[in-house]
Amino acid sequence: MKKWKCVIADDEPLARELISDYTDKVPFLELKGVFKDAWEVREFLKSNKVDLLFLDIEMPGLDGLTFIKSNPTRPKVIFITAHRKYAVDAFEVKAIDYLLKPISFERFLKAVNELDNEAEIKQTKDHIFITHERQQVKLMLSDIKYIEARGDYLKFYLESLKPILTKMTLKTLIEELPESFIQIHRSFVINQDKIMAYQKEKVKVGEDWLTISRSFKKDLNLGD
């Protein structure tokens, strides 16, 4: 399981304590520091690498939005604030989420689960890790027959296991897969090594026939 190194910055002591307690309950979060303002975070980041900031917006001296916009090496951020008025600005800097105080653990968990789900598919030479049921599951590339997009989810069809569903976009996945994986339809990516037969507009992968879209046919080298 990937550990997300995170820090908290909030000028309210009770807010710092609450978010610290919440991070302790989440196994994939590793709290590296708790600060009362953005200036302290700025100094910390000069010599420490973190993946995620839990950042208040209205803080003395340097507000959270200005800090993020001016930071050249920008970690991912979840804003925590008592004010709705900054939501548009927050998402313009690609915040993972925008949490309004008081924050329940359920709402906090939803935010960090979204982070972990997008996160991070990690690839080595022969396998990837995907998030499934709050675990990082190892899939051998040679075991993947094809992947089906279902809205915000992907379904992996495998040789040796039952299909596995994970929350991830097809675009994110394709960027991480080797060239042997080809998109044949807006809903399907196949492992070319698993092709058993093909027709003009269909390809058989394992036991399943899948439609080839005209716009993707040029990428699939099957002959005429």
C-alpha atoms as a printed R data frame, in Angstrom:
    type eleno elety resid chain resno       x       y       z
1   ATOM     1    CA   MET     A     1   0.000   0.000   0.000
2   ATOM     2    CA   LYS     A     2   1.323   3.391  -0.982
3   ATOM     3    CA   LYS     A     3   1.862   5.730   1.948
4   ATOM     4    CA   TRP     A     4   0.889   9.350   1.276
5   ATOM     5    CA   LYS     A     5   3.148  11.710   3.198
6   ATOM     6    CA   CYS     A     6   1.012  14.615   4.350
7   ATOM     7    CA   VAL     A     7   1.095  17.778   6.457
8   ATOM     8    CA   ILE     A     8  -1.600  19.896   8.073
9   ATOM     9    CA   ALA     A     9  -1.690  23.704   8.187
10  ATOM    10    CA   ASP     A    10  -4.466  25.470  10.113
11  ATOM    11    CA   ASP     A    11  -4.407  28.397  12.518
12  ATOM    12    CA   GLU     A    12  -7.116  26.814  14.702
13  ATOM    13    CA   PRO     A    13  -5.718  24.372  17.321
14  ATOM    14    CA   LEU     A    14  -8.921  22.297  17.460
15  ATOM    15    CA   ALA     A    15  -8.949  21.913  13.665
16  ATOM    16    CA   ARG     A    16  -5.302  20.767  13.699
17  ATOM    17    CA   GLU     A    17  -6.084  18.226  16.400
18  ATOM    18    CA   LEU     A    18  -9.170  16.881  14.599
19  ATOM    19    CA   ILE     A    19  -7.459  16.399  11.228
20  ATOM    20    CA   SER     A    20  -4.456  14.844  12.952
21  ATOM    21    CA   ASP     A    21  -6.769  12.306  14.604
22  ATOM    22    CA   TYR     A    22  -8.423  11.565  11.268
23  ATOM    23    CA   THR     A    23  -5.113  10.980   9.480
24  ATOM    24    CA   ASP     A    24  -4.062   8.543  12.217
25  ATOM    25    CA   LYS     A    25  -7.101   6.411  11.391
26  ATOM    26    CA   VAL     A    26  -6.255   6.079   7.688
27  ATOM    27    CA   PRO     A    27  -3.555   3.458   7.003
28  ATOM    28    CA   PHE     A    28  -2.317   4.986   3.742
29  ATOM    29    CA   LEU     A    29  -1.712   8.456   5.254
30  ATOM    30    CA   GLU     A    30   1.572   9.263   6.987
31  ATOM    31    CA   LEU     A    31   1.483  12.560   8.870
32  ATOM    32    CA   LYS     A    32   4.846  14.345   8.648
33  ATOM    33    CA   GLY     A    33   4.038  17.682  10.246
34  ATOM    34    CA   VAL     A    34   1.368  19.923  11.776
35  ATOM    35    CA   PHE     A    35   1.676  23.709  11.371
36  ATOM    36    CA   LYS     A    36  -0.225  26.819  12.381
37  ATOM    37    CA   ASP     A    37   0.370  28.790   9.173
38  ATOM    38    CA   ALA     A    38   1.503  28.511   5.552
39  ATOM    39    CA   TRP     A    39   4.881  30.121   6.240
40  ATOM    40    CA   GLU     A    40   5.845  27.173   8.434
41  ATOM    41    CA   VAL     A    41   4.796  24.767   5.698
42  ATOM    42    CA   ARG     A    42   6.857  26.715   3.168
43  ATOM    43    CA   GLU     A    43   9.966  26.314   5.294
44  ATOM    44    CA   PHE     A    44   9.271  22.625   5.884
45  ATOM    45    CA   LEU     A    45   8.921  21.925   2.154
46  ATOM    46    CA   LYS     A    46  12.350  23.391   1.444
47  ATOM    47    CA   SER     A    47  13.952  20.282   2.920
48  ATOM    48    CA   ASN     A    48  11.134  17.724   3.004
49  ATOM    49    CA   LYS     A    49   9.060  16.096   0.290
50  ATOM    50    CA   VAL     A    50   5.364  15.495   0.913
51  ATOM    51    CA   ASP     A    51   2.559  14.198  -1.295
52  ATOM    52    CA   LEU     A    52  -0.435  15.977   0.199
53  ATOM    53    CA   LEU     A    53  -1.348  19.143   2.089
54  ATOM    54    CA   PHE     A    54  -4.415  19.549   4.291
55  ATOM    55    CA   LEU     A    55  -4.553  23.304   4.052
56  ATOM    56    CA   ASP     A    56  -6.759  25.940   5.649
57  ATOM    57    CA   ILE     A    57  -7.441  28.975   3.452
58  ATOM    58    CA   GLU     A    58  -7.847  31.925   5.814
59  ATOM    59    CA   MET     A    59  -4.629  32.009   7.832
60  ATOM    60    CA   PRO     A    60  -2.658  35.020   9.103
61  ATOM    61    CA   GLY     A    61   0.180  36.338   6.971
62  ATOM    62    CA   LEU     A    62  -0.169  34.007   4.000
63  ATOM    63    CA   ASP     A    63  -3.475  32.488   2.987
64  ATOM    64    CA   GLY     A    64  -3.682  28.940   1.691
65  ATOM    65    CA   LEU     A    65  -4.673  29.820  -1.882
66  ATOM    66    CA   THR     A    66  -1.861  32.337  -2.341
67  ATOM    67    CA   PHE     A    67   0.596  29.842  -0.905
68  ATOM    68    CA   ILE     A    68  -0.429  27.103  -3.346
69  ATOM    69    CA   LYS     A    69  -0.416  29.426  -6.360
70  ATOM    70    CA   SER     A    70   3.070  30.693  -5.515
71  ATOM    71    CA   ASN     A    71   4.619  27.308  -4.722
72  ATOM    72    CA   PRO     A    72   6.741  26.099  -7.686
73  ATOM    73    CA   THR     A    73   6.725  22.464  -6.509
74  ATOM    74    CA   ARG     A    74   3.064  22.021  -5.698
75  ATOM    75    CA   PRO     A    75   1.946  18.925  -3.752
76  ATOM    76    CA   LYS     A    76  -1.630  17.741  -4.021
77  ATOM    77    CA   VAL     A    77  -3.939  19.676  -1.733
78  ATOM    78    CA   ILE     A    78  -7.208  19.204   0.119
79  ATOM    79    CA   PHE     A    79  -8.509  22.544   1.348
80  ATOM    80    CA   ILE     A    80 -10.189  22.751   4.747
81  ATOM    81    CA   THR     A    81 -12.145  25.907   5.502
82  ATOM    82    CA   ALA     A    82 -15.250  27.363   7.139
83  ATOM    83    CA   HIS     A    83 -16.085  29.394   4.022
84  ATOM    84    CA   ARG     A    84 -17.832  28.346   0.795
85  ATOM    85    CA   LYS     A    85 -16.741  31.408  -1.163
86  ATOM    86    CA   TYR     A    86 -13.320  30.045  -2.114
87  ATOM    87    CA   ALA     A    87 -14.532  26.820  -3.766
88  ATOM    88    CA   VAL     A    88 -14.098  27.977  -7.371
89  ATOM    89    CA   ASP     A    89 -10.600  29.292  -6.667
90  ATOM    90    CA   ALA     A    90  -9.707  26.027  -4.946
91  ATOM    91    CA   PHE     A    91 -10.617  23.854  -7.886
92  ATOM    92    CA   GLU     A    92  -8.879  26.210 -10.310
93  ATOM    93    CA   VAL     A    93  -5.633  25.164  -8.609
94  ATOM    94    CA   LYS     A    94  -6.715  21.523  -9.046
95  ATOM    95    CA   ALA     A    95  -7.474  20.780  -5.406
96  ATOM    96    CA   ILE     A    96  -8.394  17.160  -4.713
97  ATOM    97    CA   ASP     A    97 -11.314  18.285  -2.548
98  ATOM    98    CA   TYR     A    98 -12.771  21.192  -0.610
99  ATOM    99    CA   LEU     A    99 -13.921  20.351   2.915
100 ATOM   100    CA   LEU     A   100 -16.159  22.653   4.936
101 ATOM   101    CA   LYS     A   101 -15.822  22.812   8.701
102 ATOM   102    CA   PRO     A   102 -16.991  21.096  10.814
103 ATOM   103    CA   ILE     A   103 -15.718  17.988   9.035
104 ATOM   104    CA   SER     A   104 -16.982  14.498   9.780
105 ATOM   105    CA   PHE     A   105 -14.656  11.530   9.477
106 ATOM   106    CA   GLU     A   106 -16.936  10.114   6.774
107 ATOM   107    CA   ARG     A   107 -16.469  13.225   4.630
108 ATOM   108    CA   PHE     A   108 -12.737  13.270   5.306
109 ATOM   109    CA   LEU     A   109 -12.446   9.609   4.302
110 ATOM   110    CA   LYS     A   110 -14.340  10.221   1.071
111 ATOM   111    CA   ALA     A   111 -11.827  12.908   0.122
112 ATOM   112    CA   VAL     A   112  -8.717  10.856   0.811
113 ATOM   113    CA   ASN     A   113 -10.173   7.727  -0.797
114 ATOM   114    CA   GLU     A   114 -10.639   9.713  -3.997
115 ATOM   115    CA   LEU     A   115  -6.990  10.674  -3.790
116 ATOM   116    CA   ASP     A   116  -5.908   7.084  -3.245
117 ATOM   117    CA   ASN     A   117  -8.116   5.731  -6.014
118 ATOM   118    CA   GLU     A   118  -6.795   8.165  -8.597
119 ATOM   119    CA   ALA     A   119  -3.456   7.553  -7.344
120 ATOM   120    CA   GLU     A   120  -1.895   5.711  -8.289
121 ATOM   121    CA   ILE     A   121  -1.586   2.971 -10.493
122 ATOM   122    CA   LYS     A   122   2.086   2.055 -10.324
123 ATOM   123    CA   GLN     A   123   3.843   0.111 -13.003
124 ATOM   124    CA   THR     A   124   7.014  -1.961 -13.117
125 ATOM   125    CA   LYS     A   125   8.225  -4.028 -16.070
126 ATOM   126    CA   ASP     A   126   5.790  -6.885 -15.626
127 ATOM   127    CA   HIS     A   127   2.962  -5.761 -13.357
128 ATOM   128    CA   ILE     A   128   0.812  -2.886 -12.125
129 ATOM   129    CA   PHE     A   129  -0.914  -2.133  -8.835
130 ATOM   130    CA   ILE     A   130  -4.541  -1.017  -8.760
131 ATOM   131    CA   THR     A   131  -6.792  -0.030  -5.875
132 ATOM   132    CA   HIS     A   132  -9.458  -2.618  -5.070
133 ATOM   133    CA   GLU     A   133 -11.482  -2.747  -1.855
134 ATOM   134    CA   ARG     A   134  -9.052  -0.307  -0.188
135 ATOM   135    CA   GLN     A   135  -6.078  -2.491  -1.006
136 ATOM   136    CA   GLN     A   136  -3.324  -2.187  -3.574
137 ATOM   137    CA   VAL     A   137  -3.759  -5.320  -5.697
138 ATOM   138    CA   LYS     A   138  -0.927  -6.585  -7.889
139 ATOM   139    CA   LEU     A   139  -1.888  -7.548 -11.439
140 ATOM   140    CA   MET     A   140   0.585  -9.215 -13.763
141 ATOM   141    CA   LEU     A   141   0.420  -7.595 -17.194
142 ATOM   142    CA   SER     A   142   0.590 -11.032 -18.795
143 ATOM   143    CA   ASP     A   143  -2.557 -12.010 -16.878
144 ATOM   144    CA   ILE     A   144  -4.706  -9.125 -18.193
145 ATOM   145    CA   LYS     A   145  -6.886 -10.037 -21.183
146 ATOM   146    CA   TYR     A   146  -8.708  -6.744 -21.561
147 ATOM   147    CA   ILE     A   147 -10.086  -3.781 -19.631
148 ATOM   148    CA   GLU     A   148 -13.600  -2.398 -19.892
149 ATOM   149    CA   ALA     A   149 -14.513   1.199 -18.998
150 ATOM   150    CA   ARG     A   150 -17.740   1.581 -17.031
151 ATOM   151    CA   GLY     A   151 -18.294   5.246 -16.232
152 ATOM   152    CA   ASP     A   152 -15.770   6.220 -13.564
153 ATOM   153    CA   TYR     A   153 -14.725   2.586 -13.097
154 ATOM   154    CA   LEU     A   154 -12.592   0.056 -14.954
155 ATOM   155    CA   LYS     A   155 -13.164  -3.680 -15.009
156 ATOM   156    CA   PHE     A   156 -10.092  -5.883 -15.514
157 ATOM   157    CA   TYR     A   157 -10.687  -9.264 -17.152
158 ATOM   158    CA   LEU     A   158  -7.964 -11.697 -16.157
159 ATOM   159    CA   GLU     A   159  -6.691 -15.163 -16.992
160 ATOM   160    CA   SER     A   160  -6.340 -16.493 -13.464
161 ATOM   161    CA   LEU     A   161  -8.788 -14.428 -11.355
162 ATOM   162    CA   LYS     A   162 -12.370 -13.243 -11.460
163 ATOM   163    CA   PRO     A   163 -12.784  -9.751 -12.998
164 ATOM   164    CA   ILE     A   164 -11.674  -6.910 -10.716
165 ATOM   165    CA   LEU     A   165 -13.368  -3.482 -10.571
166 ATOM   166    CA   THR     A   166 -11.503  -0.323  -9.615
167 ATOM   167    CA   LYS     A   167 -12.254   3.403  -9.689
168 ATOM   168    CA   MET     A   168  -9.984   4.853 -12.332
169 ATOM   169    CA   THR     A   169 -10.235   6.597 -15.692
170 ATOM   170    CA   LEU     A   170  -9.278   4.869 -18.916
171 ATOM   171    CA   LYS     A   171  -7.087   7.817 -19.860
172 ATOM   172    CA   THR     A   172  -5.034   7.443 -16.687
173 ATOM   173    CA   LEU     A   173  -4.635   3.715 -17.232
174 ATOM   174    CA   ILE     A   174  -3.551   3.915 -20.877
175 ATOM   175    CA   GLU     A   175  -0.723   6.273 -20.006
176 ATOM   176    CA   GLU     A   176   0.716   3.613 -17.698
177 ATOM   177    CA   LEU     A   177   0.412   0.511 -19.890
178 ATOM   178    CA   PRO     A   178   3.012  -0.784 -22.369
179 ATOM   179    CA   GLU     A   179   2.492  -0.674 -26.140
180 ATOM   180    CA   SER     A   180   1.128  -4.224 -26.232
181 ATOM   181    CA   PHE     A   181  -2.116  -2.825 -24.789
182 ATOM   182    CA   ILE     A   182  -4.229  -1.127 -27.458
183 ATOM   183    CA   GLN     A   183  -7.504   0.768 -27.232
184 ATOM   184    CA   ILE     A   184 -10.016  -0.621 -29.758
185 ATOM   185    CA   HIS     A   185 -13.149   1.191 -28.578
186 ATOM   186    CA   ARG     A   186 -13.960   4.010 -26.175
187 ATOM   187    CA   SER     A   187 -14.876   1.268 -23.680
188 ATOM   188    CA   PHE     A   188 -12.179  -1.349 -24.325
189 ATOM   189    CA   VAL     A   189  -8.412  -1.718 -24.064
190 ATOM   190    CA   ILE     A   190  -7.044  -5.138 -25.021
191 ATOM   191    CA   ASN     A   191  -3.826  -7.035 -24.512
192 ATOM   192    CA   GLN     A   192  -2.782  -7.856 -28.100
193 ATOM   193    CA   ASP     A   193  -1.014 -10.987 -26.865
194 ATOM   194    CA   LYS     A   194  -4.441 -12.394 -25.899
195 ATOM   195    CA   ILE     A   195  -6.071 -12.071 -29.328
196 ATOM   196    CA   MET     A   196  -7.472 -15.454 -30.412
197 ATOM   197    CA   ALA     A   197  -9.248 -14.441 -33.642
198 ATOM   198    CA   TYR     A   198 -10.537 -11.406 -35.483
199 ATOM   199    CA   GLN     A   199 -13.026 -10.236 -38.080
200 ATOM   200    CA   LYS     A   200 -13.396  -6.920 -39.865
201 ATOM   201    CA   GLU     A   201 -15.081  -5.149 -36.970
202 ATOM   202    CA   LYS     A   202 -14.580  -7.533 -34.054
203 ATOM   203    CA   VAL     A   203 -11.729  -9.151 -32.191
204 ATOM   204    CA   LYS     A   204 -11.822 -12.215 -29.953
205 ATOM   205    CA   VAL     A   205  -9.862 -11.809 -26.728
206 ATOM   206    CA   GLY     A   206  -9.917 -14.951 -24.638
207 ATOM   207    CA   GLU     A   207 -13.491 -16.185 -25.059
208 ATOM   208    CA   ASP     A   208 -15.069 -12.769 -25.660
209 ATOM   209    CA   TRP     A   209 -15.790 -10.975 -28.928
210 ATOM   210    CA   LEU     A   210 -15.269  -7.196 -28.663
211 ATOM   211    CA   THR     A   211 -16.246  -4.484 -31.138
212 ATOM   212    CA   ILE     A   212 -13.528  -2.490 -32.897
213 ATOM   213    CA   SER     A   213 -14.481   1.159 -33.407
214 ATOM   214    CA   ARG     A   214 -13.571   2.680 -36.764
215 ATOM   215    CA   SER     A   215 -11.657   5.524 -35.078
216 ATOM   216    CA   PHE     A   216  -9.360   3.047 -33.278
217 ATOM   217    CA   LYS     A   217  -8.986   0.440 -36.055
218 ATOM   218    CA   LYS     A   218  -5.889   2.116 -37.475
219 ATOM   219    CA   ASP     A   219  -4.044   1.492 -34.193
220 ATOM   220    CA   LEU     A   220  -4.695  -2.246 -34.321
221 ATOM   221    CA   ASN     A   221  -2.319  -3.993 -36.704
222 ATOM   222    CA   LEU     A   222  -4.336  -7.024 -37.828
223 ATOM   223    CA   GLY     A   223  -3.963  -6.719 -41.577
224 ATOM   224    CA   ASP     A   224  -6.818  -6.042 -44.003
